[in-house]
Structure formats: C-alpha cells, structure tokens
Amino acid sequence: MAIYLDAISATAFAEEAAKSRDVSVSETITYVEQALAEVNKSDFSAAALHLKLARLSSDRITGNKAVVKQAEACVIQAEIQSKFFGDVQKSVDELNKALVLYKTL
C-alpha cells in the first residue's frame, strides 16, 4: 500500500513539475514579446522591466538547460544593446533569437 501511494505522489509531483515548467516557458515568452514591443517603440526603460521579468521567469524553467542558458544569454545581450547602446535593431535581433529558443522548449 505504501509503495502504491509513493508511486502516486511521485507521478503527481512529476505532472506538477511539467505544468510549472510550461507556465514558466509561456510566461517567459510573454515577457520577451512585451520587451520586443517596447524596444520597437524605443521605450528602453519599459523594455528593461520586461527583460528583467523574463530572466527571473526563465530561472524557473526546468528542462533543456543548454537551450535555456543560450536564450538567457540572448536576453542579456538584448538588454545590453538597448540599455547601453540604444541599438534597437541589434536588441530586436537578440530578442527574436531568444523567442525562437524559448519556443523550442
């Protein structure tokens, strides 16, 4: 009986972790898309807020850590391009790369 209950709780935990990962991925994609919209309007302070939220949300993603790390690097590069250089096009390019990577998760 105890083994059966352990198996049920392990299955429930795995399902909950998968749901949490899916929510984090969707949430992260939403933040990146919002940042992309703000960068396109050259509103870098609003974009910085969305990029920070995207990075925080990305930390909760479980799964392919190499892809997550690469996508986070793109988000950071986009933030650098917009915040320090005001380069809309390079920032947009990096955010588009991040979106493609996050959507593969």
NORDADA-V169322 format. One record per residue. N is the residue number from 1. SS is DSSP state (A for helix, B for strand, O for the rest). PSI is psi as a letter, one per 20 degrees, with the letter a starting at -180 (NA if undefined). D_LAST is the distance of its C-alpha to the last C-alpha in whole Angstrom. Layout:
N SS PSI D_LAST
N SS PSI D_LAST
This chain:
1 O g 37
2 A h 35
3 A g 33
4 A g 32
5 A h 31
6 A g 29
7 A g 27
8 A g 26
9 A h 25
10 A h 23
11 A g 21
12 A g 21
13 A g 20
14 A g 17
15 A g 16
16 A g 17
17 A g 14
18 A g 11
19 A g 13
20 A g 13
21 A g 9
22 A g 8
23 A g 11
24 A h 10
25 A g 7
26 A g 10
27 A g 12
28 A g 11
29 A g 10
30 A g 14
31 A g 16
32 A g 14
33 A h 16
34 A g 19
35 A g 19
36 A g 19
37 A g 22
38 A h 24
39 A g 24
40 A h 25
41 O j 28
42 O k 29
43 O n 28
44 A h 27
45 A g 28
46 A h 26
47 A h 23
48 A h 23
49 A g 23
50 A h 20
51 A h 19
52 A g 20
53 A h 18
54 A g 15
55 A g 15
56 A g 17
57 A h 14
58 A h 11
59 O h 14
60 O i 13
61 O p 9
62 O q 9
63 O c 8
64 O n 7
65 A h 10
66 A g 11
67 A g 8
68 A g 8
69 A g 12
70 A g 12
71 A g 11
72 A h 13
73 A h 16
74 A g 15
75 A g 16
76 A g 19
77 A h 20
78 A g 20
79 A g 22
80 A g 24
81 A h 25
82 A g 26
83 A g 27
84 O h 30
85 O i 30
86 O k 30
87 O n 28
88 A g 26
89 A g 25
90 A h 24
91 A g 22
92 A g 20
93 A g 19
94 A g 17
95 A h 16
96 A h 15
97 A g 13
98 A g 11
99 A g 10
100 A g 9
101 A g 7
102 A h 5
103 A i 5
104 A i 4
105 O NA 0
